[in-house]
């Protein structure tokens, strides 16, 4: 998967996690809230991976030039 793909998938996971966290807060469901926080963190981590892949590709391109 490319860096862009990871960044997009990560953003989707982050948004889903935020929504789940908010739902858990408003329904007084700590399990759902915690699951949402986990999804949100997972999404942020995947976005970071995508950025790292992009930087690695940029370095690879510089080395080839």
N, C-alpha and C positions, 0 to 999 in steps of 0.2 A: 504494500500500500504506500502510496506517495505521502509526502509531508502534508500536502493539501487535504488528502483524504482523511488523514488522522486528525487534522485540525477541524475539519467539518464534522466528523463523527464525534469528536470530543466536545464541540460546541453543542451538538444535539444532546449528548449525555448530560452536559452541564445544565442545559435548559430544563430537561426532564427532571433532573435532580432538584433543581430549585422549585419546580412546580410541586413535586412530591413532598418536599420539605415544608412548603407553605401549607399544603393540604393537611399534613400531619399536625402542624401547629394549630390550624383552625379547627381541627376535629379532635384535638387533645389526644392524638395517637402518637406516642413517642417512638414506637417501632417504625412507623411510616416516616416520621420526621428524620430519624436516624438513617434510614435507608436512603432517603433523599439526599442527606448530607454526603453519604458515601458515593452516591451516583454523581453528585456535583464535583466532588474531589477527583473521582475517576475521570470525569470529563476534562477537568483542568489538566490532569496529568497527561492525558492523551493529546491535548493541544500542545503541551510542552514537547512531547515526543515528535509531533509533526513539525514544530519549529526547529528542533534539533536535526531532523532529517533534511529539512530545507537547507540549513547551514552546512551540513555535511555535503550535500549535493553542490552547493556553491563552492566549497573548498575543492571538491573533486574537479569542478570545471576550471578553477584557477590553476590547478596543478597541470591539467591537460594543455592549457594555453602556453 
